[in-house]
Every structure is written in C-alpha cells, then in structure tokens.
Amino acid sequence: MKKSISSIVLFSAIISAEAAHAQSSVSLYGIIDEGLSYTSNSGGHSLYSLQSSVMQSSRWGLRGTEDLGGGVKTIFVLESGYDPSTGKLGQGGLLFGRQAYVGLGNQVGTVTLGRQYDSVVDFLGPLAASNQWAGAIADHAGDIDNFNNTYRTNNSVKFSSVPFAGLRFSALYSFGGIAGDASRNQVFSGGAGYTGGPLTLGIGYLNVRNPNVSFFGNSTSGTASPTTANISSPIYKGFASAHTYQVIGAGGAYTFGKATLGATYSWVAFSSLGDTSSGPIPGSVAAYTGSAHVNNVEVNFKYMLAPTWLIGVAYNYTNVSAVAGKDGAKYNQIDAGIDYFLSKRTDVYMIGVYQKASGINSLGAPAVAAINLATASTSNRQLLGRVGVRHKF
C-alpha cells in the first residue's frame, strides 16, 4: 500500500512538473542574410562589395512566454542585430539594439515596455515592397518614413490588440523629458490594420520630439549629440535641426489569384527647423526656419510564378517641399526582384534598384541619388544590384 501511495505521489509530481514546464517556453531564433552587391556610383566609383542585411537584417533573438493562468501570460523579446561579414554588433554596438521588451498579455491584447517598434512599422511596413521582396535598398528615400523600421523607440510603453473581426490596433508612448521640459525627446504613435480575405489595409501616425537625438540617434552605446547630424542620407540629413518629426501614412494590398497589388502613401514633416538644441544646421544653408514636408508614394506588384518562385516590381516617388527659398528635391525609384525558396527557411534572391534625383536636397546642394545602404552617388543617378542568400533559424 505504501509503495502504491509513493508511486502515485511520484507520478503526480512528474505530471505537475511537466504541466508547469508546458506553461512556459523560451525559443532562440534568427536570420542570416549575406550577398554580393554592385553599386554603379558609390561616392564617384563603381563598387562590388560583400554586404549583409539587405533582404532582411541579420539578427538573433530570444522570445519567451509564461502562462500565468486565467488567460494572462508574460512575454519578452531580446533581439540583437549583427553583421555576418565581420561579426560586429549592429545598431551602433548595442547588445539588444533591435528589440528589448517585456510585458503582459491576455485575450484583449498585450502591454509591453522597453525598446520597440512604432505603429507605422506595425501596420504600414508589411505593405511596402522593401519588407516583402525588395529589401532595405528599396526603402523610401533612406527610410524617411520608417516603414522599414530603421529606427526604434526607447523607453516606451506599447499596447497591441489581438485581432477583432480582422481589425487590430496599437498605441505607443515613449517617456522623454528633462527637468523643466517634460516633452523633450517624447515619442507617441498609433495605428490600425485590417485583414479580411484578399484585402489588407493599414494606417499609422508617428510624432517624435527632438528626433535627431531621441529617434535617429538612439542606436548608440553612448549618448547621441545634438551637435552631430545622426542621419546618414543626404535626402533628409539637412533636417536634423527639426524640433518635431511626424509621419502620417496609409496603405493597402489586394490579392487576386497568384498576384498581389499594393500601394502606400506617407506624409512626413520636419517642423520648427533651426532648433540647434536638437541638431545642427547645414553649413551650406544660411538659416533653416519653418518646416519641410515630404510626400512619398509607392505602388508595388508581386506574382507567385510557382510556390517556390516570386517576382516583384515597384515604383516609388518622393517629393520634398521647398526649404529656405530653394526648390525641394524629387526622387524617382524603380525596384525589381526575384526570390527563389530552396526550403521554408532558405532562399536565394536577386534585387535591382535604380534611382534618379533632381532639385535641391536637404543640405542645400543639387540633389544626388542616394539609394539606402549605399554611399550616395556623385551624380543624380544610381543603380544597385544584389544577389544574396537568406537563412532563417
């Protein structure tokens, strides 16, 4: 009898332990993206280079959940970017520079705290060609609207809903503030998306105070300085002195058979230019005042030739308003790509991007072509071709 009772107790303990283990999980995941790129004019010269993180940024991360009972769970993500070509950390050397957050979720949604993506990324990013088949080299004018999540938000609280009849929404707030100025470095964002059958729709809004430091400059293990423009693209580097950066965007996609047609629009504003406590004014410009507005339109198309073959084309137009009495720049960009899936986790791809610029850029100089991830051209034209391989684990 004692043996039977002991056996029952031991069996119950084992079952309880396994049940407790089943209620929580931690998984390791990642992406390695590497390939050969050709740039027709990279600072005045043709360039062949081994380049990583084009189709998707290379990364590794830990994702975990714990069931707390009653439909409540704990979630966390720690995600680190890296360069396979050299082994260096991405995002300015930050250990978990891509994402780092923890939170609680239930049947309604999740509340998370840490370094996260804004709502524009959540609902408009997936509709852009750069996040589907064209990679970061197809970003809108140096990712001026952050559709490709080049920039993250620190010190943020975010709510993300679960789907309700195909509708989702999210809202984010980042605590900025210094003594005497609670709004400095502040970020807030909101958006919504709908998916139903063949139709996908998204809208998003982003508002950032002192963006040169709080947003464009937060990928560093040190402290971003307002005396330095923390923007690499000449398309909007000259707007680093803006007190406020705003993005309003909308987009949609419709799938019919093997084809998907999509479009996105974004309106970007760099307001109250000339705030040197936010960032520097270009030396070639006598004075920046007022605001600069940017309109961006993308139309994209993809077609599944077969379950393992995808082709895509896209056109992107960016129009920058006049600043300091000078005509703003215009950028026309064409993207094309082919993606072949060797397996569910590995694919090989080819991407081509051509850009033509005109007008006066943000630095007060004749606009030059500046494809994302490439050194700007010395002329108004630039072509970038890419052959790469991506593996997900």
C-alpha positions in Angstrom: 0.0 0.0 0.0 2.8 2.4 0.9 4.5 1.6 -2.4 1.3 2.3 -4.3 0.9 5.6 -2.5 4.5 6.5 -3.1 4.1 5.7 -6.8 1.0 7.8 -7.1 2.7 10.8 -5.4 5.8 10.5 -7.6 3.7 10.2 -10.8 1.6 13.3 -9.7 4.8 15.2 -9.1 6.2 14.3 -12.6 2.9 15.3 -14.3 2.8 18.6 -12.3 6.4 19.4 -13.3 5.6 18.7 -17.0 2.5 20.8 -16.9 4.4 23.7 -15.3 7.1 23.3 -18.0 4.5 23.3 -20.7 3.1 26.6 -19.4 6.3 28.5 -20.3 8.7 28.5 -23.2 11.8 30.2 -24.5 12.9 30.0 -28.1 16.0 31.0 -30.0 15.5 32.4 -33.5 17.4 34.4 -36.1 18.2 35.4 -39.7 21.5 35.4 -41.6 21.4 37.5 -44.8 24.5 37.8 -46.9 25.4 38.5 -50.6 27.2 40.4 -53.2 26.2 43.9 -54.2 27.2 46.2 -57.1 26.7 49.9 -57.0 27.2 52.0 -60.2 28.3 55.2 -58.4 29.3 54.9 -54.8 30.9 58.2 -53.9 32.1 58.5 -57.5 33.2 55.0 -58.2 31.7 51.7 -59.2 31.8 49.3 -56.3 31.5 45.5 -55.8 31.1 44.5 -52.1 30.1 41.7 -49.8 27.1 43.2 -48.0 24.9 41.8 -45.3 21.3 42.6 -44.1 19.7 43.6 -47.3 16.7 41.4 -47.8 16.3 41.3 -44.0 18.6 42.5 -41.3 20.7 39.7 -39.8 19.7 39.0 -36.2 19.4 36.6 -33.4 17.0 36.7 -30.5 15.2 35.1 -27.6 11.5 35.0 -27.4 9.6 33.7 -24.3 6.2 33.3 -22.8 4.9 32.1 -19.4 1.2 31.2 -18.8 0.2 32.9 -15.5 -3.3 31.4 -15.5 -6.7 33.0 -16.1 -5.8 33.8 -19.7 -2.9 36.0 -18.7 0.7 35.5 -19.9 4.1 37.1 -19.6 6.0 37.8 -22.8 9.5 39.0 -23.6 11.8 39.6 -26.6 15.5 40.2 -26.6 16.8 40.7 -30.2 20.3 41.6 -31.4 21.5 42.7 -34.8 24.8 41.7 -36.3 26.9 41.9 -39.4 27.8 38.4 -40.8 30.6 39.9 -42.9 32.6 41.0 -39.8 30.8 39.6 -36.8 30.2 43.1 -35.4 27.1 44.1 -33.5 24.5 46.2 -35.3 22.6 49.3 -34.2 25.7 51.1 -33.1 27.1 48.3 -30.9 24.0 47.8 -28.7 23.7 44.2 -27.4 19.9 44.1 -28.0 19.7 47.1 -30.3 16.8 45.7 -32.4 14.2 45.0 -29.7 14.2 44.5 -25.9 10.9 44.4 -24.1 8.8 42.6 -21.5 5.1 42.7 -20.9 1.8 41.1 -20.1 -0.9 39.8 -22.4 -4.5 38.5 -22.3 -7.4 37.8 -24.6 -7.7 41.6 -25.4 -4.1 42.4 -26.2 -0.6 43.0 -24.8 1.1 45.8 -22.9 4.9 45.8 -23.3 7.7 48.0 -22.0 11.2 48.6 -23.5 12.8 49.3 -26.9 10.2 48.6 -29.5 8.8 49.3 -33.0 6.2 52.1 -33.5 2.8 51.7 -35.0 3.9 52.8 -38.5 6.2 49.8 -38.6 3.4 47.5 -37.4 0.7 48.4 -39.9 2.4 50.0 -42.9 5.8 48.3 -43.0 4.4 45.0 -44.3 2.7 46.7 -47.2 5.9 48.2 -48.6 8.0 46.3 -51.2 11.1 46.6 -49.0 9.6 44.3 -46.4 8.3 41.8 -48.9 10.8 41.0 -51.6 12.9 44.1 -52.4 14.9 44.5 -49.2 16.2 47.6 -47.4 17.8 49.0 -50.6 14.3 49.7 -51.8 13.4 51.9 -48.8 11.6 55.1 -49.3 14.3 57.8 -49.6 16.6 56.5 -47.0 13.6 55.1 -45.0 12.5 58.7 -44.4 9.1 57.4 -43.1 10.5 54.5 -41.1 8.4 51.9 -43.0 11.4 49.6 -42.9 11.9 50.0 -39.1 15.4 51.6 -39.4 14.7 53.4 -36.2 13.4 52.1 -32.8 11.8 53.8 -29.9 13.5 53.7 -26.4 11.8 53.9 -23.0 8.4 53.1 -24.5 5.1 51.6 -23.3 3.0 49.9 -26.0 -0.4 48.4 -26.3 -1.2 46.0 -29.1 -4.6 44.5 -29.5 -5.5 41.0 -30.7 -7.5 40.8 -33.9 -11.2 41.6 -33.7 -13.0 40.6 -36.8 -9.8 41.2 -38.8 -9.1 44.6 -37.1 -6.0 45.3 -35.0 -4.7 48.5 -33.5 -1.7 49.6 -31.4 -0.6 52.7 -29.5 2.9 53.6 -28.2 4.2 56.3 -25.9 7.9 56.9 -25.1 8.9 58.8 -21.9 11.3 61.6 -22.8 11.6 64.7 -20.7 14.2 66.6 -18.8 14.0 68.9 -15.9 11.8 71.8 -16.9 10.7 70.3 -20.3 8.5 67.2 -20.0 8.0 66.9 -23.8 11.7 66.8 -24.8 12.6 63.6 -26.6 9.0 62.4 -26.3 7.6 59.9 -28.9 4.0 58.8 -29.4 2.5 56.7 -32.2 -0.8 54.9 -33.1 -2.2 52.9 -35.9 -4.6 50.2 -37.1 -4.8 47.5 -39.6 -7.4 45.3 -41.2 -7.0 41.9 -42.9 -10.0 40.1 -44.4 -9.8 37.6 -47.3 -7.7 39.1 -50.1 -7.7 42.7 -48.7 -5.2 44.2 -46.3 -5.3 47.8 -45.1 -3.2 49.9 -42.7 -2.9 53.4 -41.3 -0.3 54.8 -38.9 0.9 58.0 -37.2 4.2 58.9 -35.5 5.3 62.0 -33.6 8.8 62.5 -32.3 10.2 65.5 -30.4 13.9 66.3 -30.9 14.2 63.4 -33.4 17.9 63.8 -34.2 18.8 62.7 -30.7 15.7 60.8 -29.5 15.0 58.7 -32.6 17.6 59.0 -35.4 20.4 58.9 -32.9 19.4 56.3 -30.4 21.3 53.4 -31.9 24.5 54.0 -29.9 26.0 52.6 -26.8 26.9 56.2 -25.8 24.8 59.4 -25.8 23.7 61.0 -29.1 24.9 64.6 -29.5 22.7 67.4 -30.9 25.9 68.9 -32.5 26.1 66.0 -34.9 23.5 65.0 -37.6 22.6 61.4 -36.7 21.1 60.8 -40.2 23.3 59.4 -42.9 21.1 60.0 -46.0 21.5 63.4 -47.7 17.9 63.2 -48.6 17.0 64.4 -45.1 20.3 64.8 -43.2 19.9 68.6 -43.5 16.7 68.5 -41.5 18.4 67.3 -38.3 17.6 70.6 -36.6 13.9 69.9 -36.6 12.1 70.2 -33.3 9.4 67.7 -34.3 9.3 64.8 -36.8 5.9 63.5 -37.9 4.7 60.6 -40.2 1.2 60.0 -41.4 0.8 57.0 -43.6 -1.8 54.7 -45.2 -1.6 51.7 -47.5 -3.4 48.7 -48.8 -2.9 45.5 -50.8 -5.3 43.2 -52.7 -4.5 39.6 -53.7 -6.2 38.1 -56.7 -5.0 34.6 -57.6 -1.2 34.4 -57.6 -0.8 38.2 -57.8 -0.8 41.0 -55.2 -1.2 44.7 -56.0 -0.3 47.2 -53.3 0.2 50.9 -52.6 1.4 53.1 -49.8 1.4 56.8 -49.1 3.3 58.8 -46.4 3.4 62.4 -45.5 6.5 63.4 -43.5 7.1 66.7 -41.7 10.2 68.1 -40.2 8.8 71.0 -38.2 10.4 74.1 -36.4 13.7 73.8 -38.3 16.6 75.7 -36.8 16.4 74.2 -33.3 20.1 73.7 -32.7 19.4 72.1 -29.3 18.0 69.2 -31.5 20.6 69.1 -34.3 22.9 71.1 -36.5 22.0 73.4 -39.4 23.9 72.5 -42.6 26.8 74.9 -43.2 25.7 75.4 -46.8 22.4 76.9 -45.7 22.3 80.4 -44.2 19.3 79.6 -42.0 16.6 77.0 -41.7 13.2 78.1 -40.4 9.7 76.8 -40.8 9.1 73.2 -41.9 10.0 70.8 -44.6 7.3 68.4 -45.9 7.8 65.2 -47.8 5.3 63.2 -49.8 6.0 59.6 -50.7 4.0 57.3 -52.9 4.8 53.6 -53.7 3.0 51.2 -56.0 4.1 47.6 -55.9 3.2 44.3 -57.5 4.3 40.7 -56.9 3.4 37.5 -58.6 3.9 33.9 -57.5 5.2 32.0 -60.6 5.1 28.9 -58.5 5.0 28.0 -54.8 8.8 28.5 -54.7 9.2 31.4 -57.2 8.3 35.1 -56.6 8.8 38.1 -58.8 8.1 41.7 -57.9 8.3 45.3 -59.3 7.7 48.6 -57.6 7.8 52.3 -58.3 8.5 54.9 -55.6 8.2 58.7 -55.9 9.4 61.1 -53.2 8.8 64.9 -53.4 10.4 67.2 -50.8 8.9 70.7 -50.4 10.9 73.9 -50.9 13.1 74.8 -48.0 14.9 78.2 -47.3 13.5 79.5 -50.6 15.0 76.7 -52.7 13.2 74.1 -54.8 13.0 70.8 -53.0 14.3 67.6 -54.3 12.4 64.8 -56.2 13.4 61.2 -56.3 12.1 58.6 -58.7 13.0 55.0 -57.9 12.3 51.7 -59.6 12.7 48.3 -57.8 12.7 44.8 -59.3 13.3 41.4 -57.7 13.2 37.6 -58.0 13.1 35.3 -54.9 13.5 31.5 -55.1 12.8 29.5 -52.0 15.0 26.5 -51.6 13.1 25.5 -48.4 10.9 27.0 -45.8 13.9 28.6 -44.2 16.4 29.3 -47.0 16.0 31.4 -50.2 18.2 33.0 -52.8 17.3 36.3 -54.5 18.2 39.0 -56.9 17.2 42.6 -56.5 17.8 45.7 -58.7 17.1 49.3 -57.6 17.5 52.4 -59.8 17.1 56.0 -58.5 17.1 59.4 -60.2 17.2 62.7 -58.3 16.5 66.3 -59.2 16.2 69.7 -57.5 17.9 70.8 -54.3 18.4 68.4 -51.4 18.2 68.9 -47.7 21.8 70.1 -47.5 21.2 73.0 -49.9 23.1 71.3 -52.7 22.0 69.8 -56.1 20.2 66.5 -55.2 22.2 63.3 -55.8 20.8 59.8 -56.0 21.1 58.1 -52.6 19.9 54.5 -52.5 19.5 53.2 -49.0 22.5 51.3 -47.6 24.8 52.7 -50.3 27.2 55.6 -50.3 25.4 58.5 -52.1 26.2 59.0 -55.8 28.1 62.0 -57.0 25.5 62.4 -59.8 21.7 62.4 -59.9 21.6 58.7 -60.9 22.5 55.4 -59.1 22.0 51.7 -59.7 22.4 49.0 -57.1 22.2 45.3 -58.0 22.2 42.5 -55.4 22.5 38.7 -55.3 22.1 37.1 -51.9 21.1 34.2 -49.7 18.9 34.4 -46.6 18.6 31.7 -44.0 16.1 31.7 -41.1 16.5 29.6 -37.9 
